[in-house]
């Protein structure tokens, strides 16, 4: 691991963290479920699938996949939000939240793959 690689991942991570913060800011008024995590995970899934299936250079993988996509979408936020909903006994909201997280993330992946020439993949 070189200093350049470390800096590239750090740069991507900073960008991803800022994007996550933007999602949190834009979605802060929505109180029914933690919408920011759903949006961030959907965007992270979309960007990660897009980057991985485009067969990019290692430079771009470090910045876009390891850095941006990984810091944008996190399982820890999903689990923390879900735990909060469950401890508040908001069971229906917890089910909706988990379902939407999974569905939106899969939709992000599906949309990314539909944007790419799938003949290269198959």
N, C-alpha and C positions, 0 to 999 in steps of 0.2 A: 504494500500500500504506500503510495507516494503522497507527498504533501499536496500535489495538484489534485489528486483524487479526493483527499480529505476536504480541500477547499471547495471542490465542485459539489460534493454531497452537502456541505455546509451551506453553500449558496442556494442550492435547490431546497434544502430544509427551511431556510429563512423565507424563501418565496412561498413555500407551502404553508408555513405558519401564518404568514400575512394573509394568504387566501382564506385560511380557516378563520382568522380573526374577522375578515370581511364577511364571511358567511354568518358568523356569530352576531356581528353588528347589524346586518341586514335582516336577520331572522329574529332579532331580540323581542319584537313585539308579539310574536306568535307564542302563546303560552300553553296551548292544549297539549302539545308534545314538543320535545326538543328538536325543532325543525332544522337548526343549524347543522347538527350532526348528520341528519339524513341528506341534506344538500351537499355537505362536504364529502361524505362517503360516496355519494353518487358521482360527484365530479372526480374524486380520487380514483374510483373504479374505471370511469371512462378514460381518464388520462393514462392510467397504468396499462390498460388493455391496448390503447392506441400506441403507446410507446413500445410495449413488448412485441406487438405483432408487426410493427413497421421495420423490424430488424435494423435498428439504428446503431451507429457507432457507439463504442463504450463511453465516450465523452458524454453523449446525450443521455445514455442510460443512467449514468451516475447523477446527472443534474435532474432529469425529468422523472425517472422511475424511483430511484433510491431517495432522492432529495424531495422534490415537489410532491409527487403522488403519495409517498409514504408519510410525510408530515401533514399533508392535507387530510387524509382519511386515517382514523385510528380506531382500533377495536376497543381501546381503553375508554374512550369517550362514550361509545355505544354502551358498554357495560356499566359505566358509571351512571349514565342517564337512565338506563333500564333499572338499575338497582334503586335509584331515587324514586322512580315511578312505583316500583313494587313495595318499597317501604312506606310510601304514601297510600298504599292500598288502592292505587289507580290501575287496577288489573286490566281493564278494557283498553285504557290508554297505553299501557305497557305492551299489550298484544299488537295494537295498531302500530305503535312505534317500531317494534321489532319487525313486523311484517313489511312496513314501508321501507325500513332500512335495507332489508334483504332485496326486496323487489326493485327499489330505485337503483341499488348497486348493480344488480343483474341487468337492469335496463341500460345503465351506463356502459357496461361491458358490451352488450348487444349492439347498442348504437355505435360504439367505437368500431366494432368489427364490421358493421354495415357500411361504415365510412371508408373502409379499406377494401382493396381488391382481394376478395376472399380466395380467388384462384391461386394466389401466391401461398396462402396458408395451407390449402388442401393439396 
